[in-house]
């Protein structure tokens, strides 16, 4: 619960930031601007609310694959071929370690504590997530890029 006055101050801060970001371009001489160094990407911050649930779900599924509770093939449409191959290697190493120690693969109880997301220069997103299970914390770094009409993870690092 927030106090009634909190929402008003947040709205005022957003308006102030929007006003500060608005630039009057009518007085800018564009003939001297070198457009070869200007990025032409669209504003991907508008897509951020759309991306965070995907990042959260993908992070949980990656940990489940490494724990042996989910098949890697279920992630194939959400990751690139390089990421898929890397996760396959990590999953096989984890499976061999479970076989040596005679640990049965079971679905871990996971929760995500924190997600930090920022846009890339190419219109995608980088994210860092803190995922907990009952024994340890995992830090997952991920990069998403838009491929066609879908987001795909081009980089996934699990620590």
N, C-alpha and C positions, 0 to 999 in steps of 0.2 A: 504494500500500500504506500502511496505517496501522498504527501500533503497537497491540498488543493492549489496552493500557490506554486508548487514545483512545476507543474505542466506549463503554466504561463511563462515562467522564466526560461524554460527550455525552448518554447516557441519563439520567444524574443531573441534567444541566442541564435537559433536557426535563421531567423529573418536577418539578424545582424551579419551573420556569416554570408548569407546569400547576397546582401547589399554590398559587402566588402568584395565579393568575388565578381560582381558585375562591373564591367569596364566600359566606358563610353568610347566606342571605336570610331565615332564620327570625326574625331580630331586626329586620328592616326594616319600618317602617310604610309600607305601600303606599298608604294613603289620602291621603297628602300628595304623591304623585308625580304630576307632570303628564305623562300618557302621550301627549299630542299632539306632544311634541318627541322622543319616543323612537323610534328607528329600529326597524322590524319586519322587517328583512331577515334572511335566513338566513345562517348562517356560511359564507361563500363560500371561506374558506381551505381547507376540505376539498377543494374542486374544483381547487385550484391544481395538483396533479400532473397532472390531466386536461387542463388548459389549456396548460401550457408546450409540449408537443409540437405542438399546434395553432399556437401563436404562432410557434414556430420555422419550421414548414412554411410558414405564411402569409407570413412575412417573406421567406423565400427565393423564393417564387412571385411576390411583388410585385416584387422586384428583377429576376427573370427577365422579367416583363411589360415593365418599363421598358427592359430591354436588348433587347427584341424577340425573345426566344427562346421566349416562351410567349404564347398568346392570352389576352386579358383575359377572354373568356367562361368560361374555366376557373375563374375566381375568383368568378363571379356568385353562387353559392350561399353563399359565405362572407363576403360583404360586403353592406352596405346599398346602396340605390340611389344615395345621395349619394356614398358612397365609390367606387362603380363609375363614376359620371360623372366624378369627380375623377381617378381613375386613367386613365380613357379620354383625358382632356385631356393628362395627363402623358405617356402612352404615345404619343400622336400628335405631341406636341412632340419627344419623343426620336426618333421615327421620321423626322421632317423633318430633325432635326439629323444623323442618320446618313446620310440621302439627300444632304444638302449636302456632307458631308465624305467621302462614298463609302465609309463604313465598313459592312462586312457584319455583320448581326446574327448573333451566335453565342451559344450557351449559356455564361454566365459560370461560372467555378468559384468557388463561394461557401462561406464558412464563418462560423458564428456564434460569436463569442468570448464574449459576455456577455449574459445576459438578466436584467432586474430586473422583478419583477412585484409588484403590490400590489392589494388589493381596492378597489373603489369603493363609495360609499354605496348604490348601486342594486343591488348584488349582482353586478356585473360585475368586470372586471379592467382595469387599466392596465398597460402593459408598455413598456419601452424596451430595444431590442436593438442590439447593435453587430455589423454584418455586413460582412465583408471580401471583396473580390475581389482580383485580382492588381494592380489599379491604385489602388484607393482604399478608404476605409472609408465605410460608410453607417450613419447612425443612423436607426432606425425606431422611431417612437412609435405605439402601437396601443392602442385601447380595444375590449374585447370585452364584449358584453352577451348574455345568454341570451334567445333568441327561440324560444319553444316548447321543443322538446327539443334545440335546436342553438345553438352559439355563433356569433355573427356580429360581424364587425368594424364598429363604428360610426364609428370614426375611424382613419385611417392617415396618418401624416406621414412622408415620407422626406426626409432631409437628406443 
